[in-house]
Amino acid sequence: MSFKKWRNILIVFLLLVLALVGIVNYMVVNDTKDQIYRDVNAIPKNKVGLLLGTAKYMDKAKNIINPYYQYRIDAAVALYMAGKIDYVIVSGDNSTQYYNEPLLMKRDLISKGVPEGRIFFDNAGFRTLDSILRCRDIFGQTKFTVISQAFHNERAIYIANRKNVTTVGFCAADGDAYISEFIREKMARVKMMIDLLLNKQAKYYGDKVEIK
């Protein structure tokens, strides 16, 4: 096959990928737009807020905090202090003894005034899908507030809408915008669609936790 034919095939393939990404992105944004809130006064109250985890540090050795992490903590605190949630589930990666997103989130929430007894651990929130399914199946919540950046909330709420869960999203402030983050999120949405089509489940479930 000539170089020209290979080039044309590659161009068609890339156009198809771009079309797929665009369609998926439109579906996610359009499906969730009425469930996204940025004003703490406007968002409806829910018993539980699901705080989605991310790495705390951009450079731990230099103590450089990841702004996405800090803004999510601030958003959760704002909701709690405004009486818009009564409890916070900190959901993140605790795959090793040296990396524990939920523990760091809990400590920072407590330092900002959220009572320890109002915070619950989800140590197996490895992916957004896991966090949503475990909030429903382990913590027994079918109606809750998702707390993250807008782009992340859209994906989480899209999943929830297809898993018989009623959610709203409270948007933390955005960190610096990087093209790599933009591309990663668009690819994450395509992967999410595949996971939903395949009825992918959380990696771990376990004992149920009652939130009274």
Secondary structure, 3 states (H helix, E strand, C coil): CCHHHHHHHHHHHHHHHHHHHHHHHHHHHHHHHHHEECCCCCCCCCCEEEEECCCCEEECCCCEECHHHHHHHHHHHHHHHCCCCCEEEEECECCECCECHHHHHHHHHHHCCCCHHHEEEECECCCHHHHHHHHHHCCCCCEEEEEEEHHHHHHHHHHHHCCCCEEEEEEECCCCCCHHHHHHHHHHHHHHHHHHHCCCCCCCCCCCCCCC
